[in-house]
Amino acid sequence: MRYAALETANMLLKLKETTAGSSGGNAVNNFARFVTMLIIFILVLVVTYYTTRFVAGAKKGSFKTGNMEILEILQLGNGKYLQLLRLGSRYVVVAVTKEHVELLTELSSDEYVKASSEAGGSFKEILLNRMKSGIGALKENNDKEGSDE
């Protein structure tokens, strides 16, 4: 009986040692799987980024040909747009819907101003200017509210 108890204790110790050793291996395997999945995720993001840039470049090229170019598009509602087109040396504004395209007006080359020169710089500059004006407007509103009380 005593011998059986010792034998059972030895078996339990061996079982404990093997599970402890395998859990250490499991941690290494789990970490390796995590690193592998992280690398795959990063690769998918990189491939997606470059694919998107390629598709955008190809689509941008399709809007511009030798004599015709879509310069600007303004969405007015669901499926309703105003488009500024360059047709040779002429500039025209057209209204576009799902069923209809209508010429609204023709602009002279003097009337057409490129959006980048009109906007006042890069997106970063415009954003910073808007943020500054927004903060200034908030301060003015707070000052007015404070003076009313």
N, C-alpha and C positions, 0 to 999 in steps of 0.2 A: 504494500500500500504506500509505504513511504517512497519507495522507488518510483512508483507511478506519479506521485506528486512532484518529485524532483524532475522527472521526465517532462511533465506538463509545464513546469516552470521554465525549463530549458527551451522548450518549444515556443513558449510565449516570448522569452527574451530574444530568440532568433527572429521571430516574426516582427517584434518591435524594431530590431536592428535593420531588417530588410525594408520595412516601411519607412523608417527614418532616412535610410540611404536613398530610397526611390523618391521620397518627397523632395530631397535636395536636387535630384535629377529632374524632377517635375518642375521645380522652380526655374531651372536653367532652360528647360524646354519651353516653358511658358514665356520666359523673357525672349528667347530666340524667336518664338512665334510673334510676339509683340513687335519686335524690331523688324521682322520680315513684313508684317502687315503695315507698319509705319512707312517702310520704304516703298511698298506697292502703292499706298495711298498718295505719297508724294509724287511718284512717277505718274499716276493717273492725273493728278492736278497739273503737272507740267505738260503732259500730252494734251489735256483739255485746253490749257492756256494757249498753246501754240496752234491748235486746231481752230480755236475761236479767232485768233488773229489772222490765220490764213483765210478762213471763210469770210471774215469782215473785209479783208483786202480784196478778195475776189468779187464780193458784192459791190464794194465801192467802185471797183473798176467797171462793173456792169452799168453803173449809173452815168458813166462818163464815156462819151465817144468823141469822135473828131469834131463834129459840129453841134452836138447837143449835150447838155449837162444839166442835171438837177442840182441847183445851187442850195436851195433851202426848202424844207417841208414844215408846215405848221398844221398840227392836228386840231381840228375844230370840234370834233365829236366822234362818235362811233362810225368809222368808215367815211369821214368827211375831212378833206385836206385842202389846204392852199399850198400850191407849189410855185416856186420861182424857178423858171427855166432859162437857160441860155441857149438860144437857137442861132448859131452863127454869131453875128454881132448884135443880135436883138435880144432883149430881155422881156419875157412875158410872165404874167401871173395867171395861173389857171386854177379853177375849182374842180376838185376831183371827188366823186362819190363812187359807190359801187356800180351804178348804172350809167353815169354820165360824166363827161369832161367838158368844161366850158371855159372859154377864154374870157378873162375878166378885164385885163388891161395890158398895155405894152409900156415898158419903161425905156427911157433913153439910157445910154451908158452913163450919163451924168447923174441920173437919179438913183442908179444902183450903187449902194455902198456896201462893201464887204462886211460881213458880220464881225470878223475879228477886229477890224479897225474901229468899228462902231462900239463894240463892247468894251474896249479899253484894256485889252491885254489877255493874259492867259487865264485859265480857269482858276488857278490858285489866287491870282490878284483879284479877280472878280469876287471870289468867295470871301477873301479877307476884307474887301471893301464892304460887302453886304453884311458881314458879321460886325464890323465896326459900326456901320450905320444902324444896325439892329440893336447893338448895345447902347449906342447913344440915344436911340429912340426910347429904349426901356428906361434909361435914366431920366429922360425928360418927362415921361409919363409918371414915373415914381415921384419926381419933384412936384408935378402938378397935383397929384393926389395928396401928397403931404401938405401942400399949401392950402388945400381946400378944407382940411380938418381944422 
